Amino acid sequence: MRKKIFNDVLNDFVDVENPPRRVVSLDPASTETLFMIGAGDLVVGTDAFSYRPPEARNRVKLGSYTHVKFEILDQLEPDIIFTTLGAQKDLTSELERKGYPVYPLRVATTVGEILNNILLVGNASGHQESSRLLYLDLLNKLNSLPHPEVRPRVYVELDLGGPITPGFPSHISDGIWLAGGKNVFDSLTDAYVEPRADQLKELQVDLIIYEPKRERPEELQRFRDSLKTRGLSHMLNLPVYVSRGDFLAHQGPSFIQEVIPWINKVIFSWLQTKK
């Protein structure tokens, strides 16, 4: 049965088969959500970066995050295509212009938006109740976190081909706050920036969280060497906690399920060193 479902990104209704029988997700966060709400069997194709959960690796890959092989997309005959904005804005516009049943989601700038996107995916995929249950489970996960007595000042650096740090309007900064810390760049109005050495020299930092591109033994030393090269030797004495690649940057449900609790543990580990 066809149904018109409102999409607030498009500010319009999307005419789709509901519930859908064949789903394409070009957004890794939406892909993870679909599997976690029990809609994984509907997913026939994804982008190359959708590898959460491991089962998603077995789906047909249609291309990169910003480009799609339309001949493969046509063969899959999707009832609905999940995308996001940001780097996918142009691809989303192209899909809409060509008449595909595209359902874009906003880039999450808060943990609350990650939760909201779960409900939107659940509604559009016909899995409303299971999306509510996942939503509730993640809320309970957040509410069960222990609260530190001291809120440490955290500097986060992501290796995205160069150093990038999150500002206030980012799910990472929000996640740090919910975990019991405070992002040292929380006053920045941009979501992500390249941190300048002069800025870092003026800030008080208690601990560093570093996310490399890949999880390799040499990444910590490579990061320390980078600090020296950038004239930030004063930060070498700070504790550095290294995450795995594409951990904090991911905007799917596992950010709440895994990343925020990990940051919370990092904070308590740092507090133990202060006793």
Secondary structure, DSSP 8 states (H G I E B T S, - for coil): -EEEEEETTTTEEEEEESS-SSEEE-SHHHHHHHHHTT-GGGEEEE-TT--SSGGGGGSEE-B-SS-B-HHHHHHH--SEEEEESGGGHHHHHHHHHTT--EEEE---SSHHHHHHHHHHHHHHHT-HHHHHHHHHHHHHHHHTS---SS--EEEEEEESSSEEEE-SSSHHHHHHHHHT-EETTTT-SSSEE---HHHHHHS--SEEEEE-SS--TTHHHHHHHHHHHTT-GGGTTS-EEE--TTSSS--STHIIIIIHHHHHHHHHHHHHHT-
